[in-house]
Amino acid sequence: MKLNKFFIAGAMAAALMMNLSCADDYTELNQDPANVTKTLPEGLLTAAINNFQPNDYLLWFYNVQYFTRWDQMGMPGGGFADDFTAQAESGGQGGQYINTLKYRNRIQNYINETGEVENNGYLAATGIMTIYLGIFDTDMYGSIPYTEACHYDDKGILTPKYETVEELYNLWLKELDEFITMLKADNLSGVTRQDAAYGCNWSKWAKLANSLKLKIAVRLYNNDPQKALAIAEEAASNSAGLITDIEDDFRFAKATDYASGNADHVYGTGNSLSTIYATSNVFNYMLDAKDPRIRFIFTKNSFNSKVVQSFIDNGKYDDLPSAVKANVVLDGNGNFKEWGGMGEPWVRYTALPVQYNPRAQHDAGLLSDEEYEEYWNPGIRYQISIGENQRSYNPWSSYTNELRRGRIDFQLPTAMTVEDDGSVNMNVIQDTDDNPLYIMYLGAGEVNLYMAEFALLKGGNIGGKSAEAWYEAGVRASVEEFNALAKDNKIPYYGTNYGYDETDKPIDLVDGEIDAMLATDNVKLTGSTADKLEKVYLQLLIHFSEQCDDQFVTARRSGYPKVGSTLLPFEQFPGVALSAIPRRFVISEPLVTDIMYDIKVAAYKAQGFEHLGTTSQGNQYNSGNAPLNTERVWQDKNAPQWGSPK
């Protein structure tokens, strides 16, 4: 059974290609293609799910570097550099919706030809996934071809027209309602093993469709607040229901094993991904609240008690990161005794300060030698050498790669020891198991927090519940969802301390932690409406740590993190205007030989995009020339500036 999802997907995809592309070959062999294979909607749904990929390799390799810098929810290891407002052309978005739209259109054609409306569930599911991806694609690039896209096979269209974001939002809302109606029918087919997401539970697909309206509504709010609120009200009262319980989450692994073919469907990308470090602003906010999600989203640093003792033994105690040393309690002989402060595992989460151009700041005398060396120029400071053997240790927490890659090996930080015969024992402890990759696409945490936002914007209850009720449900669900992701993806330290260091603690969620977190000043929904909205947006930003596009859009549309905030501030760097920070990606200027040239250029100009990139120019835009802030996509036209909520 573990092999079925991948095997059937491959078989159906192969059958599909044979049916669509090889008819002439079969004719030559005097064989009727219909007798060889049949295009089945359930197989097309499987293929669509396997190709459903909003957070693909390119997004995590390229785009995340820009998203997290611009919204300051993460940072590069060298600090924020002079070119942090620059933007090279990036991949991983803009056309992802095509990967499912082509299957939706084929299912629609099949139903049109056969009249088998019992296959409408498959049609609706592929349509819902297409709209999901379309929202992501338009977030950064604006207008896209949609109604005429992927219609060469049936309509001969080679040059599809572009629709504007405004047109698409209206169309997608209409389509989502149509899909919900389809999914409420009693006579729908459902081959459960073909659907890795919901097992053909069509009522859950309907909840997803209804919940997806909120993703559109929050993006629409700055341009049309009344319409956005009306969408939220309608979704809350719709009989399809919303994803308000984690049991209905759109969270799944595409397959749990594979026989042959593309292992990426099971484990996610096998390629390396960008390393993004935590910022002290984010960590201060989360640690003050004892937010359990810090343990799931970010990695422990390398400084367990054994490693700390190794630094002591090798005369490098003073080289420890200050955040580590502050929590080390020594005994009377100067050896490690225990952890102070918040104790394990909390003391293992250390972040880089939000620093702009640290080298220039140091050279100008604005950054001390000690601080510069500790954070930005450590050299061999975090390395232990014994004879010819060296081992380096990571002092800072980064995003957990195991939530994005199922084929990454983990090596426990261990101290080198000298044996009686003088040899050096490297004490290597590794976890090399490959794990199916579970990804959260849309869940109860997100939906409940959206409803809390709309309740506050409305100034009263929505869907029969107060902002406080929606908010608490959203925070609880978010923590539970990250706990489930950590467990399912078997991230380091979940369920184990590896038996190496007796002071090491597992990172599993502990009973009562969510209640304690909700009672802290950082999280409890108190204060003015503006105060409450800030907390809702900050919770959304934390929740979207594994969906960097949504995290970026939340910061862009809300103006949070806010400059000067006492909770999680947005830093305004000297000499860098907020209006210099980009708000979308570069759009490449099409080649004149492109048959879509005139259509593309007209679409770009209609959106006010006068500055287009080329495939070879690299970082064109900087703090002195920032069209990527002023030439905005439609849904961003009336949004506040970075760090400056309305």
Stockholm file with secondary structure:
# STOCKHOLM 1.0

chainA/1-646         MKLNKFFIAGAMAAALMMNLSCADDYTELNQDPANVTKTLPEGLLTAAINNFQPNDYLLWFYNVQYFTRWDQMGMPGGGFADDFTAQAESGGQGGQYINTLKYRNRIQNYINETGEVENNGYLAATGIMTIYLGIFDTDMYGSIPYTEACHYDDKGILTPKYETVEELYNLWLKELDEFITMLKADNLSGVTRQDAAYGCNWSKWAKLANSLKLKIAVRLYNNDPQKALAIAEEAASNSAGLITDIEDDFRFAKATDYASGNADHVYGTGNSLSTIYATSNVFNYMLDAKDPRIRFIFTKNSFNSKVVQSFIDNGKYDDLPSAVKANVVLDGNGNFKEWGGMGEPWVRYTALPVQYNPRAQHDAGLLSDEEYEEYWNPGIRYQISIGENQRSYNPWSSYTNELRRGRIDFQLPTAMTVEDDGSVNMNVIQDTDDNPLYIMYLGAGEVNLYMAEFALLKGGNIGGKSAEAWYEAGVRASVEEFNALAKDNKIPYYGTNYGYDETDKPIDLVDGEIDAMLATDNVKLTGSTADKLEKVYLQLLIHFSEQCDDQFVTARRSGYPKVGSTLLPFEQFPGVALSAIPRRFVISEPLVTDIMYDIKVAAYKAQGFEHLGTTSQGNQYNSGNAPLNTERVWQDKNAPQWGSPK
#=GR chainA/1-646 SS CTTHHHHHHHHHHHHHHHHHHCHHHHHHTTCCHHHHCCCCHHHHHHHHHHHCCSSCHHIIIIIHHHHHHHTTSSBCTTCBCTTTTCCCCCCSCSSTTHHHHHHHHHHHHHHHHHCCGGGHHHHHHHHHHHHHHHHHHHHHHCCEECTTTTCHHHHCCSSCCEECHHHHHHHHHHHHHHHHHHHTCSCCCCCGGGCTTTTTCHHHHHHHHHHHHHHHHHHHTTTCHHHHHHHHHHHHHCTTCCCCSGGGCEEEESCSCCSSSCTHHHHCCCSCCCCCBCBHHHHHHHHHTTCTHHHHHBCCCSCCHHHHHHHHHTTCGGGSCHHHHTTEEECTTSSEEEECTTCTTGGGCCCBCCCBSHHHHHHTTSSCHHHHHHHTCCTTTTEEEETTEEEECCCSCBBCGGGTCSSCCEECCCCCEECTTSCEECCCCEECCCCCCEEEEECHHHHHHHHHHHHHHHTSCBTTBCHHHHHHHHHHHHHHHHHHHHHHTTCTTTTCCTTTCTTCCCCCCCTTHHHHHHTSTTTSCCSSHHHHHHHHHHHHHHHGGGCHHHHHHHHHHHCCSBTTCSSSBCCCCTTCCGGGSCSSCCCBCCCTTCTTHHHHHHHHHHTTCCCCBCTTCCCCCBTTBCHHHHSCCGGGTTCCCTTCCC
#=GC SS_cons         CTTHHHHHHHHHHHHHHHHHHCHHHHHHTTCCHHHHCCCCHHHHHHHHHHHCCSSCHHIIIIIHHHHHHHTTSSBCTTCBCTTTTCCCCCCSCSSTTHHHHHHHHHHHHHHHHHCCGGGHHHHHHHHHHHHHHHHHHHHHHCCEECTTTTCHHHHCCSSCCEECHHHHHHHHHHHHHHHHHHHTCSCCCCCGGGCTTTTTCHHHHHHHHHHHHHHHHHHHTTTCHHHHHHHHHHHHHCTTCCCCSGGGCEEEESCSCCSSSCTHHHHCCCSCCCCCBCBHHHHHHHHHTTCTHHHHHBCCCSCCHHHHHHHHHTTCGGGSCHHHHTTEEECTTSSEEEECTTCTTGGGCCCBCCCBSHHHHHHTTSSCHHHHHHHTCCTTTTEEEETTEEEECCCSCBBCGGGTCSSCCEECCCCCEECTTSCEECCCCEECCCCCCEEEEECHHHHHHHHHHHHHHHTSCBTTBCHHHHHHHHHHHHHHHHHHHHHHTTCTTTTCCTTTCTTCCCCCCCTTHHHHHHTSTTTSCCSSHHHHHHHHHHHHHHHGGGCHHHHHHHHHHHCCSBTTCSSSBCCCCTTCCGGGSCSSCCCBCCCTTCTTHHHHHHHHHHTTCCCCBCTTCCCCCBTTBCHHHHSCCGGGTTCCCTTCCC
//
